Amino acid sequence: MPLAALHTVGPDPAVDLAVVRLAEELGQRPQVVRPVVQECRQQLSGAPAGALPELVERLARHRLRAPVD
């Protein structure tokens, strides 16, 4: 799915907290990290709400660290 199709309907703590932590951890600008985190959040929309923050952050971390082909 193209990133341009992603949107949120308000603040999402699972996204906002993951962006802050991952940007600091990986030394990336939040503008680079946010689209990846938002895509992960959308793909995990069926996950239990209580597990969502951790799952979103783990998936985004994995994708941000993966080598680019």
Secondary structure as GFF3:
##gff-version 3
##sequence-region A 1 69
A	DSSP	three_ten_helix	3	5	.	.	.	ID=ss1
A	DSSP	alpha_helix	13	26	.	.	.	ID=ss2
A	DSSP	alpha_helix	30	43	.	.	.	ID=ss3
A	DSSP	alpha_helix	52	65	.	.	.	ID=ss4
###
